């Protein structure tokens, strides 16, 4: 028999946050054709609010949807502090999520790697998740990236990468044949995830990365106020929002409405094209 608190949390997704969370979640699944009959999906749980909500949404769509598919809930411990791992396990129990935990030493590997440890860590974690998901017979992994992650990525790619790029709702793995990545919270806004967390009085893991913790300590000692590029994008979007309340939607729509007739150049299948190629045709 389900814990009454677990049932209350599940019901809040369908009822209280139907417009803010459930509908955009279902819309993303349908619009981007993320789930097919017979899929076996590994929901990857980091312990944060996003991945925990994703796990609950996936449980609910399996329970109330029309398709049959399998679900596994993977937690990779890359070297968490024991208190952080305990919090993940306690939340999984409270939310009724039957997690499978596997160990790795990724934090130890990247903490002194130099260069871009966040990028290296993300790549290693992704690879580990794919490998373990495939061992469990899964053909897809689901990650908890949300709408804000998408529009922040668009801005970062323009301002720091000199390209128009975005975080795709789904993609095929290039290293694990037959495996696919999906992002079911693609249209769910972070402020609504936070509201769901607060409404249910939940406390989740934020960032358990040793490198981030070390940098935070160093900055505190130096009394600096610098933040990550993604945080910089959050603040920039917040500033834009004060001028135009539709700014987030407009940023998102910009990568749906790319006009190749008004682009100097673009890349397709790894090949670079220039507008002069067809200018006189």
Secondary structure, DSSP 8 states (H G I E B T S, - for coil): ---HHHHHHHHHHHTTTIIIIIHHHHHHHHHTT---TT-EEEEEE-SSHHHHHHHHHHHHHHHHSS---EEEEEEEESS--HHHHHHHHHHHHHHT--EEEEE--HHHHHTT--S-HHHHHHHHHHHHHHHHHHHTT-SEEE----HHHHHHHHHHHHHTTSS-----SEEE-SSSTT-EEE-TTTT--HHHHHHHHHHTT--------HHHHHHHHHHHHHT-----HHHHHHHHHHHHHHH-TTHHHHHHHHTTS--GGG-SEEEETTEEEEGGGSTT-
